[in-house]
Amino acid sequence: MADEKSHATEETVAVSNEALLKAEAYIEADEGATNRLFGWAGKISTAIAVVMSIFHLYAAYAIVPTQELRYIHVAFTLVLSFLLFPVATRFRNRVRWWDIVPGIVAIGTIVYALWGGDDFTDRATVPEHMDVVVGIVFILLLLEATRRTTGLIMPVVSLFFIAYAMLGPHLPAPWTHRGYDLPRLVGHLFITLEGIFGVAVDVSATLIILFTIYGAFLAMSGAGKFFIDFSLALMGNKPNAAGRTVVLSSFLLGGPSGSGVATTVMIGTVAYPMLAKAGFEKNAAGGLLAAGGLGAILSPPVLGAAAFLIAEFLKISYLDVIWMATIPTCLYYLSLLIMVEIDAKRFGAHDVNFKPEMTLGQMTKRYGFHFISLIAVVIFMLIGYSPSLSVFYATAVTFALSFLRKETALVPRKLVKALADGSIGALNAATTCACAGIVVGVVTLTGLGLKFSSIVIAYAGGSLLLTAIYTALIVWVIGLAVPVTASYIICAVIAAPALIKLGIPDYAAHMFIFYYAVLSEVSPPTALSPFAAAAICGGDPYRTTLQSWKYTLPAFVVPFVFVLDPQGVGLLLAIPKGGSWIDIVEITIKTTLGLLALAAVAQSWALRQTTPLERGLLLLSGLLLVFPSLIEALLESLTGRDINYTYVPGLVIGLGVLLWQYRTPAPSRPAVTV
């Protein structure tokens, strides 16, 4: 069936313009529906965006005082948000007075704050009447800008937290607190550097925008096309080449883009015809594309915007965050690759005739300098430069290397486009970070984080396992409604303290929350990556989402290893307490083997289609390998004896199933999923 279908479409499979338009709509849902401005409006907005990028590049190299940098960053963000994001879809592609006036007022509020200097900041606890008025106007403008760029949910969440701060005495226990009046609340959120202009905006102004500029320079120099072509040429014409191409290209593209939806669409337009010709079913192809796009938020050196916040919250180097993400990222892509290999067998994938314009050697010789651009930021951090200065120099390297080929050179027209795209690409994250500052400010003012962690631990009865499960569910539910960055910020301040209280290292707790916040990319109703992939592949959005869940499921048990296994921090390249580097190697091997077993369970296929008994045994094998401490605890409670080395029976069971399948006949034809 799969063979007939793929042969029938071998010459006709293509991504239609209608499908591309639908996919672009999901990108807009993720990044905001921007105006396409021409004439004077287009020139002015482009000029503002270019100036914003130049200012932040200057701030990365020179010294700009913290308060001025954060306030000016937010001012640029608000002005561009009002100019480029319409108040409603029907008003797109034109600038109205209600877009210009809020921008001017936003500049006025920032000028008022900066003009006040130290006297203004000293009035945070007892603000003057005008401070309160200006602060309220600013908060309303921020909520509207966030609504335009990210949707209604984040502003509503922020208003909910503001209401919580003001209604504290009237709330039922254990949520009650002293309560704060409007002047005190506005002073804390608007005047101090612990509210809107706090940690999140600092990260947005010093790292996120610089990395989006860096990504824009890579894109304009043709790095994206090269990475896809390189992946296609490297994988050749083998039956599983199409799936492997998605995995490799998503890793290469994900690093510089950091956007799951954009990466999904970029790869999907090229790779879906290959997947269809190879015999992949539409929903499975869409699920694979979405899972590959999800890797964009997990892949060094850029990861997602939330990764920069991890460094700031923990007061560690961003290079440390990259190191912590290295093994989990490798495990994610290994799991995805295994799922692809299994699918190639399940769907009876066959060779895809692909003839690249150049050989792999010719392509690498001609455009291989893009790899230098990709890793430049890590090289500079290894040398010892700060993350912001590293990305500044990496951007300069990308600009210089682009002139090695005439067609990739960032000539003035391309340079202006790259600078403008860099700032525009940061608007979504910047408004999210500023709006999330309201949440962070309320949490710090009311002590909600400690209160919430006590409530979670009490509900879990002090159990680390239940606390981890509750925390994962909280992050997942919040992630259903808000973007990854906002989900991480909210949960980092209200949920992380619960894990830390139970003895989990702070870096492991924050990485746990980060990985589950990323699940929002493949979780309805905000499953934008699978929905975009479904639009490209012509599949059903919800069935595609389920397929993407299946592809990502094995890898997303990894965060539980961080917190449940004493050796688990080894996956973050941290030596466990009282251990050595051998623990890092051991936990990586055990987790890898466990993921292979769980991937076979998710796909109902190992060496061949599995029976229910074989799936049950593989599930047990995977759990014994990935969660040995959990199984040990259960066995010890049942037997009353000390149990060690449960990964050994896990390994034996898994190998036993593979040996049994190897020695028994395979089905006459591969199974195809519905």
N, C-alpha and C positions, 0 to 999 in steps of 0.2 A: 504493500500500500504506500509506504513512504517512498519506495523507489519509483513507483509509477507517478506519484505526485511530483517528485522532484524532477524526473525526466520530462514530464509534461511542461514544466515551467522553466526548464533550463535556459531557454532562449528568451523568455518573456518576463522573468522576475525582475522587477525594478521598483524603486520607491517613488510613488507618484507625487506630483506637486501638492495634491490635496493632503496626502499623508504628511508631507513636510510642513505644510501650514498648520496642521493639527499639532504636530510635534513642537513647532515654534510657539504655539499657544501655551503648551505646558512649560516651556522655558520662561515665557512671560509670567506665568503663574508663580514660578519659582523666583524669578529675578525682577518681576514687575513688568507691566505693559508700558513700555516707554513710547514717548512721542517721537515721530519721525519728522523732524523740523527742517525746513528749508528757508532760504532767504535770510533776512536779518536775524530772525529768531534762531535759526540753525547756527549761524556764525557766532552769535552772542553766547549761546549755550556751549558750543564747542570751545570758544575762547575761555569761558569760565572753567570748563573741565580741564583744559590744558594748563591754565594758571594753577589750578588746584594740584595737579600732578607735579608741576615744577616746584611749587611751594613745599610739598611733602618730600620730594627728592632733595631739596635744599635743606629741609629740617633733618633729614637723615644724615647729611654730611656735616652741617653746621650745628650750632647749639641754639635751640629755640626754647625759652622757658616753658615748663610743663603746662601751666594754666593757659598761656597764650596759644600754645599748640592745640590743646584740646578744644578750646572755645572757637578758634579759627577753623579747625577741622569740621566741627559741627555746623558752623555758619555756612561753609561751602556745601556741606551735605544737604542742608535744608534748602538752600537756594536752588541747587540742581534738582533736588527731588521735586520741588514745586514746578520747575520749568519742564522737566522731562517726563514726569509721571502725571497723567491727567486726573482730575478729580473724579471722573467716571469715564468708562470706555467710549461712550458716545461723543466725548469731547476730545478725542485723540487727534494728534498731528497738527494742533493749533494751540498757540499760547493766548489765554484770555486774561482779563484783568485780575480774576481771582487766583491766577497762578503767579502773577507778578507781585501783587500787594503782599501776600503772605511772605514771599521771599524778602521783600524790603523790610517788613516788620521783623522778620527773623534776624536780619542783619542788625536792625536797631536794638533788639534785645541783647545780642552779643556785644555790640559796641557799648551799651549801658553797663554790662558786667565788667568788660575790660577797662572802661573809663573809670570805674569806681576804685580800681586798684586794691590795695590792702584794706582800705576802709570798708570796701564792699564785702570782702571775705570775712572781715572781723565781725560783721553783723549777721552771721549765719544763724546764730541761736535766737537773736532778737531783731529780725529784719524790719526795716522801715516799711511804711504803707506802700511806697512806690516800688520797693523791692518785691513785695508780695504781688502787686499788680503785674509787674513785668515778668515775674517768675511764672505766674499763672498763664499769661499770654504765651510765654515760651513753651511751657509744657503742652498747651493745647496745640500749638504749631507742630511740636515734635510728634504728638499723637497722630495728627493729620498726615504729616510726612511719612510716618511709619505705615499708616493705613494705605497710602498711595503706593508705597514700594513693596510692602509685604502682605497686605491684606488686613482684615478687620480684627483678627484674633489677638495679635500681640498688643494693640492698644487696649482692647477689652481686658486682657489679663493685667495690664498695667493699672487700669482704673480699678480693677478688683483689689489689687494690692494697696492702692491709695485709700480705698474705702476701708480695708482692713486696718490700716494705720490710724484712721480717724475714728473708727467705731470700736476700738479695743475694749473699753469698759462694758459695752453692751453685748459682747460676744459670750457664748457659753464656754465654760471650762472644758478642756485645758487651753483654749485659744485666746482667752482674755488677756489683756494687758492694759497699761495705764491710759493709752490713747494720746493722740497728738492733734493740736488744732492746726488750722490751715497755714497760718504764718510759720509755725515751727516746721511743719512738713515741707513747705515750699523752700524755706531757708536751707533745709538739709538737702533737698533734691537739686536745687538750682544754684546755690551759692557755694556749698562745700565741694570737695573733690571725692566725696564718698557716695554721691548719688548719680545723677545723669552724667556728670563729667568724671566719673570714677574709672575703675580699672578697665571696664569694657571699652569705653571710648579711648582710653590711653592706648590699648592694643589696636583698636581700629585706626588710630592716627599714626602709630609708629610702626605697625607691622602689616596689618591686613591690606591697607591701600598700597603699600610698597610692593607687596606680593602680587596684587592685581595688576599693577603697572608692569611688573616683571613678566607676568603671564601674557599681558597684552603685547609686549615687545616680542615675546616668543611667537605668539600667534601671527603677528604681522610680518615676521621674518620667515614664515612658512614652516615653522617647526611642527605644527599639528599635522599637516599633510605628509611631511617626511616621516613622522612616527608611524602613521597608518600604513604608508607605502612600505616602510622598512619591515613592519610586522607581517604584511602580506607576502613580501618577497622572502622573508626568513622562513615562514611556515610552509611555503611551497604548495604543491597540489595534492597533498595527502587527504584522505577522507576526513580526518579531524582537523584539517588546517583552518577551516572557517572558525570553529570554536576557539582554537588556540590563538588565532589572530585577534579575536575579541578580547581575550584575557591579556595578551601582551600589549596591545595598543591601548587598552584602558589604563594599564599601569603607566605607560609612557605619557599618555595624554593627561591622566588624572593628576600627576604631579604638578605640572604648570597650571592647570585650569582650576583645580580644587572645587569644581562644580559637578555634582553627580548628574543632573539633568542635561547640562550642556554636553558633557562627555558622552552620555548615552545617545543623544541625537547625532553628534558628530560621527561616532563610530557606526551607529545604526544605518545611516544613509549609505555607507560604503559596504558594511559587512552583512547587512540583512540579505541582499541578493545571493551572496555566497552561502549563507546559512540555509536559505531556502533550497538552493540547488543541491546542497549536500544532503538534504533530507530532513532538516530540523522542522518540527511542527511550529506553527506561528506563535502560539503562546509560549512555548519553550524557548524559541529564538528571542522573543521579547523579554522573557525572564532573564535570560543570559545577558542580554545587552544592559538591562537595568542593574543586574548584579555587578557587571563590569563597571558601569558608571558609578555605582556605590563605592567602588574601590578608589575613586578619585578623591573622596573625602578622607581616605585612610592612608593614602600613599605619600611617603616622603618624596621630595623635600617640602612640599607646600602643605599637604594634608588639607583639612578644612579650616575655616576661620576659627572654630572653637579650639583648635590645637594651640593657637597663639595665646588664647586665654588661659590654657592650662599652665603655660610657662609663667604667666603673670600672676595667677592665683597662687602658685606654688613658689614663686620667687626663684625660679631656676632658669637656666639658659634654654632657649628654643632648641639648641642642638641636643640638649638632654631629652627633650620631647621627641625629636626625630629618632634618637637611639631607642627610646622606649617603644616607639611605633614600629621599629624595624622587623622584629620577629613576628608580632601579630599580623603585620602586613604580608609578610612572606607566607604565613600560615593561611591567611585569607585567600591569597591567589593560588596557593597550592591546592587548597580545598576546592576552589572554583575550577582549577584545571582538571582535577580528578573527576569532578562532576561532568565536565565537558567530555572527557575521555569516555566516561560511562555512557553519556548520551550518544556519542558517536557509534557505540555498539548497539544501544537500544533502538536507535532510529535507522540502523543499517546505513550509516552515512557512506557516501561514495566520493570519489575524486571530483574536485572542482577544477575546471580548466581555467587557470589564471596565468596570464602572460604580462609581467610587469614591463614598464617602459624601459627600465634599465635592470641590469643584473644587481644582485645584492652588493657585490664588490664595487661596481660603478656608482651605485647609489650612496654607499658609505663614503667613498672617496670624494664624491661631489658635495654631499650635504651632511657628512658626519660631524661637522663642527657644531651641529645642533645639540649633540650629546654633551659637548663642553658647556654650552649655555645652560643645559638642564642641571648639571651637577655643580655649576660654578658657585651657587649660593652655599652649598655644603662645604666646598673647598675653602671658601673665605672664612666660614665659621670655624673650620678646623685650624686654620692659620691663627685664629684668635680674635677676629673682628666680631663686633656685636651683631646680632641678627639684622638690625635695621641697616647698619653699614654694609653688611655682607650682601644683602639683597640690592642695595644701591650699586655696589661694585659689580654684582652679577648682571644687573640691568645694563650697566656700561659695557660689560664684556659682550652681552648679547647684541647690543647696538654695534659694537666694533666688528664682531665676527660676521654680522649680516652682510658686510661689504665684500666678503670673500667671493660672493656670487652676485652677478648683476641682478638676477631675478629676485633675490632675497634681501637686497640692500634696503635699509630703512631710510630712503630718500625723504626730503622734507614733507611731502604729502603723506607718506606712510608714517613718518615720525609723529606728525600732528595727530593722525588717527590713533596711533598707539597711546599717546599721552592722554587723549580724550577718553578712549575706551578704558584706560586704566582707572581713571577716577569714576567714570560712570559704572564700571563693573563693581566698584566698592560701595556704591550707594545703598544697596540692599543690606549688606552686612553692617554698614555704618549706622543706618537708622535703627536696625535691630539692636545693635550694641548700646546706642544712646537710650532707646526705649527700655531695654533691659536694665539700664542703670536705675530706673524707677523701682524696679523689683528689688535689685540689690540694695538700694538705699533704704527701702522699707524694711527689708530683712535685717539689715544692720541696726537700724533705729529701734526696732521693736524686739530684737532678739529672737525672731521667728525661727532662724536656723537651728539654734540649740533646742528650742521648744519642740520643733518638728522632729528632730532626731530622737529626742526622748520619747515622743509619742510612738515613732516607728519601732524603736527598740522595745518599748513596753508591749506593743501589739505582737512583736516577734518573740516575746518571752525571753529576751536576751540571746536568742539563737542567731548565730552568724549566718547560717544558711537561710533562715526565713528573712532576716534583715536584708540580705543580698537579693533575695527574690522580690521582696516588697520594693526595694530600691529600684530594681530593674523594671518592675511594673509601673512605678511612678514615673520614671524617666520615659518609658515607652508611651504611657498615656499622655503625658505632657507633649511628647514629640508628635503625637497625632495632630495636634492643633497648631504648633508653632514651628518655625524653622530650626534646623540643627543647632545653630549658634545660640538662639534664645533658649532652646531646651536645655542645652548644656549649662548656660549661665544660671538659669533658675534652679536647676537641680544641684549644681555645684554649691550653691549657698544654702539650700534647704535640705538636701539629701545626703551629701557627702559626709557631713559631721556624724551621721549615724554609723557609717562604716568605720570612720576614724576612731570613734568612741570604743568600738569593739576590737581595736588593736590593728586594724588594717592600715598599712602605710598610706600617707596622704596621696602620694603619687599613684598608687594602685587604685585607690578609691576614685580619683579623678579620671583615670584612664578607663575604669569600669563604666563610669557615667558617660564619658565621651563616646564609647563604642555603642552604648545603648541609645544615646541621643541620635546617632547616625542611622539607626533603624527607621527613623521617621521618613527617610528617603524611599523606603519600600513598604511603608505601612499606610493603608487607607485610613482616613479619607485624604491624606496629603501624600499619597504615593505617586508623586509627580514623575519620578524616573520610570516606573513600570507603565504608567499611563502614556508617557511620551513614546516609550518603546512599543506599546500596543498600537499607537497611531501609525508608527512607521511600518510595523509588521502586519497590520490589518487584523490583529488578534483582539480578543476580549480583554478590556482593561483589568477586570478583577481576576480573571483566570491567569492573566500575565503576572499580576501581583502575587498570586499564590505560587506561581512558578519561580518568581524572583525570591520569595521567602524560602522556597525549597533549596535554591542555589546557595543562599547565604546562611541557612540554618546551621550547618556544621561549624562554620567559622565563628558564629556568634555565641557558641558555648565557651569560647576562649576567655572572655572577660571573667567568667566565674572561676576560672583557674587562677586569675590574679588574686582573688580574695578568699577562695576556699582551700587552696593547697598551700602548705607552708613553703613549698618550692616554687609556687606560682609566680612570684615576683621575678623569677629567673627569665620568664618570657618578656619582661620589660628590661632585660639586660642588667638587672640588679642582683647582686649576690645575696641569697637568703641569709638570715641571721644565723651565724654559726656555720655557714656553708662555704662553698668555694665555687670556682667557675665550672666545676664538674656538674654542680646542680643545675646550672643554666643549660648545659648540653643535655643532661638527663631529662629535664622537664620538657625541653623542646622535642626530643625524640618521642617521648611518651605521648605528648599532645598531638604530634604529627600522626602517629599511628592511630591514636584514638579518633582523630578527624577523618582519616581514611575509612575507618569502620563506620562512623556515623554518616559519611557521605554515601556509602553503600546502602545503609538503611534508608536514607532519604530518597535514593534513586531506585530502591527495590532491585538493585543489580550489583553484583560483584564481578566474578568472572563470567557470570550469566545471570539470568533473572533469578531472584531469590524466592524461596518459599517462606511462608509465615514463620516457621520454626527457625530458618536461617536468619531472617531479619531480627527475630528476638535475640538470638545468640550474638549477632553482630552488635545490636544495641547494648547488650550487657558488656560485650568486649570493649566498646567505645567508652562506656561509663567507667569501667574499671581502669581504663588507661587515662582518660581525661580527668575524672573525679575520684582518684584513689582514696583521698581522705574522706570523702562522703561515704563511699562504700565501706571503708574501714570502720567509720563511726557506727554505721548500721549493724555491721557484723559484731562489733564489740558490744553493742547494747543487747544483741540477741544472745550471744554466747558468754558474755562476761569475761572474755579473755582478750589479751592484747593481740591484735591482728596487724601484720605488716606485709608489705610487698604485694598488694592486691593487683598491681599492674602485671605481675607474672601470669596469673590465671587469665587475665584479660588478653594478654598476648597469645597465650596458648589457645584460648577459645577462638580468637580471630583467625589464627593460622589454621586451626582445625576446620573452620568453615570453608576457607579458601581451598584447602587440600581436598575436602569432600566435593566441592564444586569441580575441581580440576579432574577428579577421578570419575565423575558421573557425566553422562551425555548431556550436551546442551540442547535446548529446544530447537526445533526445525527452522524457526523464523524468529527474529527479534520482536520483543514486545514494544508496542507504541503506546505512549500515554494518551489519555483522552484530552 
